[in-house]
Amino acid sequence: MKALAVLAGCLLAVPAFAAPAPVTGRWITEDGKALVEIGRCGQSLCGKVAKILKVDPSKPTHDVHNPDPAKRNRPIEGLTILSGLTADGDEWKGQIYDPKSGKTYRSVLQRDGRTLTVKGCIGPFCKTQHWQPAT
């Protein structure tokens, strides 16, 4: 009986490995220009530009910088910019597409309370944004 109590105590002392905090939902980008909706896409998560909130007439409204000429007529609204997001420890890892440059980067997302930290990375170098939940 004593051995069972010791075993139970040891098991309780080991930290539980929990899934990362959920990142699904609707998020306002750091610059406040877009609303991104993150949800299930098959076995992973993805994020689409649900709405452009601040329209700049001098900026393109279509994916004109896409390296694939066949995709350059796609509107940015509705465009998938986050893809292949899967849980890895306390983070979500996948890819992020930047329609301003037409480039795709490695992405790391992490929820911290109400804030979503979004990183786009090339090698060890990352650019970080902090997105807020849409109300």
N, C-alpha and C positions, 0 to 999 in steps of 0.2 A: 504494500500500500504506500509505503514511504517512497519507494522508487517511482511509482506512478505520479505522486505529487511533485517530485523533483523533475520528472520528464515534462509534466504539464507546465511547470514554472519555466523550464528552458525554452519550451515552444512559445510561450507568451513573451519571452525576452527577445526573441528574434523579430526584427522589424517586418511588418507585412509589406509585401510588394503589391502596390495598388496600381491600377491603370492610371494614365495621366488624366488630368482634369479635362472634361469635354471642351472641345473648341467649336462644336456645331452651333449654328445660330447666325444672326445677322450682325455684322460689324461695320463700323464707320472707320475708314482709313485715317491714318494720322493727320493727313492734310485736310481731311473733311471733304474730299472731292468725290468719294465713291462709297457706296454701300455694297459690301461683299457678303454673300450668303454661303456659308459652309455647311455641307451636308454629305450624306452617304452617296457614293458612286461605286456600286459593286462592292468589292471587298475592302475598299479604302474610302477616304474622304476626299472631297474636292471643294473648291470655292469658285463661285461665279460672280462677276460684277452684276449685281441685281439692279443697280441704278447709278447713274452719274448724277451727283448732287450739285456740283458746281461746274457748269458748262463754260468753257473758255473758247470763244469763237476762233481764237488763233490756233487752237490745238485740234488735231484730227479726231473725229468721232468713230473712225474705223481703224482696224488693225493694219495700218499702212506700212509698218516697219517689220511685219512678219517675214521671215526668210523664205517662206513658201509663197510665191506670187499668187497662187490660187486662193490663199486665205486672206489676202489684203483687203478684200471688200467686206469682211465680217465686221459688224458693229461691235464696239467695245462693250456696250451694254449687252449682257448675256454671255460674254466671253468667259471661258474657264481660265482662271489665272493661277489657281492652286490645284495640284493634282497628285495622286498617288500617296496621300498622307496616311501614314500608318503609325501606330503607337510604338514608341521606343523609349522605355524607361518612363520618365516624367515629361517627355516631349512627343510631338508629332513630327515626323520627317517625311519629306516628299520633294516636290518641285514647285517653283513659282515662276510664272511667265510675266515679263515686264513689257506691256504693249508700247511703252515709250521708246524702247530700244529694240524690241523684237527678240530679246534674248531670254533664255530660260536658265534659272539658277537652282542650286540645291537650296531647300527651304527647311527651316526648323521653326515650329510653332510651340508656344508654351503659354498656358493660362496662369495668370497670377491674380487671384481675386477676380475683379471685374475686367481687368485689362488682358488683352491678347498680345503677346510679344511675337512679332513676325520677323524672321531673319531670312534674307536672301544672301547666299554665300557662294564665293568662288574660292576653292581651297580653304585656307584658314581665315580668309578675310570675309567678314559679314557686314551687311548694312541692316540696321535694326529699326523697325517701326513699332509703335505701340497703338493698337487699335482699340476702340471703345465699343461697348455693346450699343446697338441701335435701340432706341426706346419706342 
